[in-house]
Amino acid sequence: LEPIHPLGAKVLGLDLRGPEPPAVVLEALQAEMASRGFLVFKDQGVLSGDEQCRASKFWGGREMHSTHGVHPKAPNAHIFRLSNNPDVGINGVGPQWHNDGSFEVGVFSHVGYHIVRVPENGGDTCFVHQGAAYDALPREKQQYWSRLVSVNATSGVLHPLVHDHPISKRRSVYLHLGMTGGVLEKLEGKDGFRLLEEGDLVRLFNEYNDLLNNGLPDKGEYAVSYNYKEGDCIFIDNLAIAHKASPQAHEDPGKQGLRILHRTTVKAMRPFLPGFGLPPTATRELLMDAMEAAGGKGVFVAGGLGFRWDPSIRMQN
């Protein structure tokens, strides 16, 4: 194991095509993922779709949980084939900070990213440690965010903005910046919740975006823009780190070079529940009561990309 500064690590000498590692090795590697955020399995060549799926099932719920569209050139239905050339793979996905599968009660436990074609002029993925991001928050923000629950725009699933990671137990932040329709606040000193108003949402989403961006090396020490090398296969703990595609990942292949990335998603180990006695998914009654508690000014945008917190940025899931 070779650490990557400031997060992640390289795994050397483990062939993902080989025999399944012993349970004690997989448990240790999964614990490293929970702590460091991601592991890069080096020098894998180009894995077939079946080989990547087999390696994906080493982690978390040990089953595939695939919800994506399937490109005609994907090697199987579990491979989300991404590219800056739409004839080769699906283009434009994930430009804002997010965790995959936030529309599910059981958010994917782990996600695999295998670079099949490395672009000549860069096409990074940015990763940020959500435990370290929580630590970087002022205490009053930690307390306030701990009372907040996001409402997914497409499914109504509820997730906490602050939670304790199920493996590392590290307190961490969580918010999808491209698929959240609204946010509930637990009322202080009383029962019930209110839906945040538009100004509250704009401020919260921008503060979260700034918090994660501030982890990148020019500003902080808890995020990295990972430059793929040939043969890299990355697995992330999807509750330990958030990610986004770098702008270069979507640039025209004539300028950037062709980029092809195969993503796989793994079933949750357990439901990711909102707490506060709330159901896993928002009911109409809950949202109506929360709207009333906000004096009729609360915001929930259903469907698609949810609440647009910055009209100047590109959003795509």
N, C-alpha and C positions, 0 to 999 in steps of 0.2 A: 504494500500500500504506500503510495507516494502522495503526500498532501499537496493540494492546490491552494494557493493563498488568494483570498481569505476564506474560501469555503470549497467543499468538494475534495475528491481525491482520485488518483489514477490507480487502477488495479492492473498489475503487470503479471503476465505468465499464467493467466487463467483463460483457457479456450472455451468460449460459450458453446461450441459445437461438441465438446467432449462430454464425458460422463457427468451426470449431475453431481455437484459437490456434496460432501456429507452435510447432514442437517446442522451440525455445530458450526460449520464454515458459513453456510447460508445465514444462520442466525446472527453470527458475528458481522457479516457484511451488511445485513439489514439494519443492525444496530448502528453501524457506521453511517449508513445512509440517513437514518433518523437524526444522527448527531451532525454530520457534515452537510447533509442536504442531497448530495448526488455523488455517484461513483462513475468514472469513465473506464470502461473495459477496453483496453488498448489493443491494437493490432489484430482485430477480428476479421479483417478483409471485408467482403460483402456477404453478410448473412442472408440466407434465403428467408422468405416470409415465415415458413414453418420453423426455421431455426430461431428466429427472433421471438416468435410466440412461445416456443419451448423455454427459452431463457427468461422471458417475462413471467412465466408461471413459477419461477423460483421464489417470487416475492409475494408479500401481502396475503390476499385471499387465495392466491395460487390458482386462479382461474381468469381467463380473459373476460373483460367487460367492455364490449365494443359498441359504441353508439353513433359512430361517425358515418359520413358519406363515403362510398367506396369508389375511388377513381378507376376507370377501365384498365389502367396499367398497374394497379395494385396487385401484388402476388397472391393475396388472399383477402377474405372479408374482414380480418382482424387488423390489417395494415392500413393506417391512415397515411396515404402517400401525399407528401407535401412537396411543392416545387415552385420556383419563380417562373416556370413555363407551364401554363395551364394545359397544354397538350400532354404534358408529362406527369403532372400531379396537381393537386388542389392548391390554389394560390391565395396569398393575402391573409392567412389565418394568424390570429393571436398577436396583434400589434401592441396591446396594452397588457399590463400586469394581470395575471390570473392564475388560477389553479384549475386543472382539467377536471371535468365532470361535476361542476358545481350545481348543475341542475338535478343531480341525484341525491337522494337521502344518504346513500352510501357513496360518498365521493371516492373516486379511484384511489386505491392505496399507493400505487406506484405507476410510473409512466416510463416507457422506454423511447429513446430517440437514437436511431441508428442512421448515421450519415452514409448514404449510398453513393452520392456524387458530391464532392467538395468543390464549391465554386472557387475559381482562381483568385477572386478579389474580395473574399470575405462574405460570410453569411451566418453570423453568430446567433446563438441563443443566449439571452441574459437570464441569470438565476439570482435570486435574492433569498437570504435566510430569514424566515419570518419570526424565529425566536429572537435573533439578534435585532431585528427591526422593532419588536416589542420592547426590548431593553433600551432602545434608543429614544423611545417616547418619553416625554415629561410625565411625571407621576400623575398629574391631574388628567392627562389624556388617557393614560392606562386605565384609570378608574372610570372615566366616561365611556371609552370604547368597550369596556367590559360589560356595560349595560346594553350594548347594541346587538341587533340580530338582523342579518341581511335576508331579503326576500328575493328569490330568484325570479327573473322576469318571465321565463318560459314555463316553469313548473310550479312556482309558488313554494318550493322547498326552502326551509329555514336553516340558516347556519350562523353560529356565533362569530362575531368579529374578533373575539379573544377566546382562546381555548388552551388546554394543556395537551401537548402532543401525546398520542396514545402509547408511544414507545419510549421516547426520551423524557417525557413528562415536562418538557420545557414549555413555559407559557409563550404563546405565539399569536400573531395576528392572522386574519384571513378575510379577504374580500375580493370578489371578481369584478374588475373594472369594466368589463364588457358585457355583462349579463345580469346585472342587479337592477331590479325594478323599483325597490324601495328599501328602507331600513326602519326597523322598529326600535324604539327606546323603552327599556323598562323604567317605569316611573319610580322616582325615588320616594321612599317612605310610604308607598301605597301600592295597591294592586293595579294591574293593568299596564298597557303599553300605548305609546303614541307613534304615529307615523311621522318621520322627520319631514319638515317642509322643504321647499325647493332650495332655499338659501343654505339650510343645514346640510342637505345632500351635496350641493356644489362644494361647500367647504370641506366636508368629510372626505369626499372622493379625491379632491385635490391634495388634501393633507396626506392621505394614504399614498397617492402617487408620488408625492414629494418624498415621503418617508422611504419608500422603496428605491427611488432613483438616487437618494442621498447615500445609499449603501455602496454605489459603484465607486471604483478606485479613485477617481478624481475628487471625490467628496467624502467617502467613508470606507468602511472595512467589512461590509457584510453582503456584498453583491459582486458578481463577476459577469463579464461578457465573454462567453466561452467560444474560442476559435476552433472549430472542428478540424481534426486531422483525419486523413484516410484511415479507415478501419475502426474509428471510434464507435462504440455503442454505450450510450449513457443510460443509466437508470436513476430516477429521482424518487425521493420520498415526497409524495404529492401533498402532504400536510405539513412538511417541514420547510419547503421552499415554494415560492411563486416563480413564474417565468414569463417571458415575452420574447417574441421574435425581434431581432435587431432590424432597423430600417433596411439595411443592406440585404437581408434575407429575401426581401420582396422585390429587389431591383431587377430591371430587365436583364435577362441572361446575356444579351449582347454586350452589356457594360460590366456585369458582375461575374459572369460565368454561370453555367448551369448548376443549380442546387437541387438535390433530391434528398429528402429526409423521410424515413419510415418511422411512424409513431405507433406504439402499442399501449393499451391501457388495461390495468389489472383491477380485479374486483376488490372492493373494500374488505377490510378485516372486521369492521363493525360499522354500524350507522354513525354518521357525524351529526349529532343532535344539537338543537339550539339551547337546551337548558331552560331554566325559569319555568318549568312545567308546561312549556309550549309543545304543541304537536309537531311532528316532523315536517308537515306541510301546512301552509297558512290556509285557514278556512275563510270563507266570505264574512262570517260573523266576526272573526278576529280582526280582519282588515277594516271592517265597518266601525267596530268599536275603537280601533286605533285612530281612524280618521276623525271620529267624533272627539276623541281625547286631544287631537291636534286642532280643534276648533274648525274642522272642515278644510284646513289648509295643508294637510299631509299629502304626500305624493307617492303614488305607486303606478309605474308604467309597465303594463303587461306586454309580453311578447318581444321577440327579436332581441335587440341589444339593450333593452331596458332604458334606464334613465341616462340621458346624454348629458354628462357633467361638464363636457368641454366641446362645444360645437365645432371647434377648429381642428380636432384630431380625428384620425381614421379609426373606426371601430369595426371589427369583423371577428366572428367566432368560427 
